[in-house]
Amino acid sequence: MFEMVSRWYKRRFSDPHAVSLVAILLFGFIVIYFFGNLIAPLLVALVLAYLLEWPVVQLSRLSLPRTLAVILVILGFTSIMLVAIFGLVPTIWEQVGNLINDVPNMYVGLQSVIAELPRRYPELEHFQIIESLVSNAKNQVIGVGETVVKGSLASLVSLATLGVYLILVPLLVFFLLKDKQQLVQMASGFLPRNRRLATKVWDEMNEQISNYIRGKVMEILIVGTVSYVTFAVLDLRYSVLLAVAVGLSVLIPYIGAAAVTVPVAIVGLFQWGLSSDFYWLLAAYAIIQALDGNVLVPVLFSEAVNLHPVAIIVAVLVFGGLWGFWGVFFAIPLATLVKAVWSALPSHEDEDAIVSE
């Protein structure tokens, strides 16, 4: 066993460039794992910088100085965010409060639906089990509502921290975009000289991460907007809140879509019961999810969809457990990174090819 491990180690890590690649990855893992909370503004700024790099490049191609292009893009992005925040947050907050207040009525409505089931479907049995599940769901929803309220009150204490973030993040984004080349050269000065494989992986992942962030933001906007229009046409209650939840659910592949189905179905069942409107809602929601998974995702993430769904779910679970939100958000790029690193490490076939040359 030891000899087999030794042979594998020599085959994969006989190249100093491979050792440098693994060392860089381990250093990055340790920094993010132990100091992720401290550098959270930098991580947010990096995500925004990747997102805004494309419009900056497009403006630069119009003969605008890069600094001016960065200023215009940041001002435009800030304006859009302010309009979205002041337009959506009050409505979402109001609908959250209404939803919490309606939870007891929803429970009564669900009990009425359960009472009608024996008359509609006499073949079904064990309704006590179903009723107990609904009761547990009610308690869980009420608990979530109380947690939201308590968390909202506690968050008032963190307004100072939020203010610091609102100042730091735009400054970091500005300098990351403005001095991109200088910062990359500065960072490369701290890296080991034997970094051919690291440079190869970086060139591949840099483009993929940029495309992934832009694609993920577009997916959130498209899915959220289509969901809102659909819910509004069907006259579903809490349409803005549920549409935002559906849009944000795409951050967690597969798991998010399954999780957000529950509140959508519960609200529809509470509003319409087992009527044709409720089934139209389920059908429309299923069509949205099917189009997202089979049309939108392959178009936006042509590289990422090459990963097997099991690999994506495992990546969400593993990286989400390690780094929380950031691990979930970057689960697909991180899984792609693991695949790229494994492919970049020298194998026995690579050594045979080098010897034959």
N, C-alpha and C positions, 0 to 999 in steps of 0.2 A: 504494500500500500504506500509506504513512504517513498519507495523507488518510483512508483507511478506518479505521485505528486511531484517528486523532484524532476522527473522528465518533463512533466507538463509545465512546471515553473521555468525550466531552462528554455523550453521551446517558445514560450510566450514572452519571457522577460530577459532573453539574452541580449536584446538590442537596448542600448542606453536610451534611445529615443522613447522606447516603450516604458521604461522605468520613469523617465521624466513625465510622460503623459499621465501615468497612474499617480505620481507624486502630486502633480498639479490638481488632479481631480480630488484626491484625498484632502489636500489643503483647502480647496473650495468647499468640500463637504463639511469639514470641521468648522470652518468660519461661519457658514450659514446655519449649521446645527446649533452651535453654542452662542453665536452672536447675532442670530437672525432678528431678534427683537430690537437690538441696538441699531442695526443697519436697515431697518424697515423703510425709512424714508428714501434711502438709496435704492432699494429694490423697487419701490413704487416709481421712482424717477427713471430707473433703467427701463421699466416696462413702457412708460410714457415716451421715453426717448426712442425706443424701437418703433412705437406706434407713429410718432411724428416725423421720423427720419424720411419716410417716403415723400410727404408733401414738401419737406425742406429741400430734398434733392430735386423735385420737380420745379420749384421756384428758382433754385440755383441754375438750372438749365436755361432759364429765361434771362440769364445774364445779371441776376440780382446777386449782390454780395451775400455770402452765407450768413453773416451776422444779421443782416436785414431780413433775410428769409426766415431765420429762426425766430426773430421777434414777431414777424407777421403771423407765422404759424401758431406760436404760443398764444398770441392775443386772440386769434380766431378760435383756437381750441378752448381757451378760458371762457370766451363769450358763449360758446355752445354749451359748455358745462354749467355755467351760471343760469342760462335759460332753462336747461333740463332740470337743474336742482330746484329752482324756484317755481318751476311749472309742475314738477312731479311730486316732490317731497310732501308738500301740504296735502295733496290728494291722497297719496299713499298713506300718510299718517292718519288722515281722517278715516280711510277705509279699514286700516288696522284696528282703530278704536271701535268702529261699527262691527267689525268681524268678531272682536272679543266680546262685545255686548250681545251678539247674536248667538254665541256658542250654546247657551242654555236652550234657546228656541230651536237651534239645529238639533239638539239632542232629543227634544220632544218630537220634532218632525221625523227624525230617524226611527224613533219608537213607533210612531204611527205607520211608517212604511213597513216596519217589521211585523206589526200587527196585521197588516193587509196581506202579507206574503202567504200565510196558510190558506187564505181564501183564493188567491190567484194561482198558487202552485201547491196543491195538497200533497204532492209527492215529496216535498222537502220536509226534513225532520231536524231535530236537535236545535230548535230555535232558542232554547235557553243559552246555548253556547254562543249563538250569534248576538243575543242581547247582552251577554256578559262582555263580548268583544267590543260592542258599541259603547258600553258603559266605561270600559277601560280607555277606549279612544277619547271619550268625553273628558275623562280625568286628565289624560295626557294633553289634550288641547287646552284645557283650562290652565294646566301647569305651565304650558308654553306661553300662554297669554300673560300669566303672572310674571314669568321670567322676563318677557319682553318689557313689561311695565317697569319692573325693578331695574332691569338693565338700562332702560331709558333714563330713569331717575339717577342711577349711579353714573351714567355717562356725562351728566352735567358737570361732575367733578373734573372730567377730562377735557373740558373745553380749552384749557390752557395748552394742553398737549396738542389738541387739534389745531389751535392757532399756530403753534410752532411748525406743525406739518404743512399748513397752508402757506407758510413762508419758505420753509426749507425745500419742499418738493419742486415748486416752480423754479427756484434758483438753481437747484441741481439739474433739472431738465434743461434749462437754458445753457449751462456750461457744458453739460454732456453733449448737446447738439452743436454748440458753437466750437468747442475745442476737441471734437471727436478724434481727429488724427493725432493731436498732441497727447491726449490721454492714452490712446492705444499704444503709441511709441513709449510713453512713460511706463505703462504696465508691462510691456515686453522687456524693458530693461531689468525687471525683477525676476524674469523667468529664466530657467536654465538654458544653456546654449544648445543642448541636444533636445530640440523641441520640434523636430520635423513632423512627427506624428501628431503632436499637440496642435501644430499649425494647420495640418490637414483636417483634423477633426473640427477645429475652430472655424475654418473657412466654410465647412459644410454646415455646421450647426448655427453659425451666425445668420446665414440666409434663411435657414429653416425657422429659427426663433422669430425673426422679423416677420416672415410670412405668417407664422402661426398666430402671433399677437394681433396683427391686422385682421387675419381671417376670423379669429375668435371674437373680436369686437364687432365685426360685420355680422357674424352669425347671431350674436346677442341682439343687435339692433333689428335684424331682419325677423328673427323668430319672435322677439318681443312685440314688434309692430304688427306682424301678421296675426299673432295671438290676440292682441288688443282689438284689432279690427273685427276679428271673428267673434270674440266675446261681446263686443259692442253691438254687432249685428244681431246676435242671439239674445241681446238684452240680459246678459248674465251679470249678477251683482258682483261688486268688487272687481270689475273687469280690469282696471288699471293695476291693482295689486297683484292679481293672478297673472296678468300679462308680464309684469316685471319678474315675477317668480319663474314663469316659464322661460323667459329670456335668459335669466341668470342660471337656470338649471343646465344650460348647455356647457357651463364650466366644468361639470362633472359628467364625463361621457357615460351613457347608459344609465348609471345610477341616478343621476339628477332627473332625467326624464321620467323614470319610474316613480321617484319620490314625489314629484310635483303633481303627478296624476291624482294622488289621494285628495289634496285640498280642492282641486278642480272638480272632481267627481262629487265630493261631499257638498260643496256649495251648490252645484247643479241639482243634486238630489234634494237638498233642503229647499231650494227655490221652486222646483217643478215636480218633485216626486218622480215616480216611475212613469213618466209621460213621454210623448214623442219628442218634446223639446229636450228632455234629458238625454235621450238616445242620439238626437242630432248633435248635441254638445260633445258626447263621447266620440261620435263619428268624425266630427270636424277636428277635434283634438288629435285623434289617431292619424288623420290625414296630415296634419301639421308635423307631427313627429316622424311620420314615414317620409315626407318630403325632405325634412331636415336631415335625416339619417342617410337617405338614399340618393339625394340630389345635391343639397346644399353642401354637406360635409365633403363629399368627394370632389366638388368643384373648388372649395376653399382650401382643403387640406389634402391635396393629391399625394403628397409624400407620406403624411401621417396615416392615411387609411391603409397603407401597406402593412401596418401592424395588425396582428390578430386581435379580435375583441377581448380574448382572455388576457393577452399581454397588456392591453390598455386598462382593463379592470384591475389587474394585479398592480400595475403602475400607480393607479389612483389610490389603492389601498396602502401600498408601501410608502410612496412619497407623501401622501396625505398624512399618514401616521407619523412620518419623520418631521415634516415641515408645515403641517397644517394647511392653511389656505394656499400658500405658494406652492406646496407640493402637489395639491390638487390641480391648481391652475396650469402648472408646467408639467403635468404627469405625462402627456404625450411627447413633448420635446425631450423630457428626461429619459423616457423609454427609448426614443430614437437615439439619444446620446449614448445610452448603454449599448445599443445595437451597433452604432458607428464606432465606438471605442473597441468593442469586441472584434469588429471586422478590421480595424486598423492595427491591432496587435499582431505581431508576426507569428505565423503558424509554420508547421513543418513543411507545408507545400511551398510557402514563401522562401524558406531556407533552401529547399531543393532547387527552386528556380534561380536563386542567386548563385548557387554553386555551379549550376549548368551553364550560366552565362560566363 
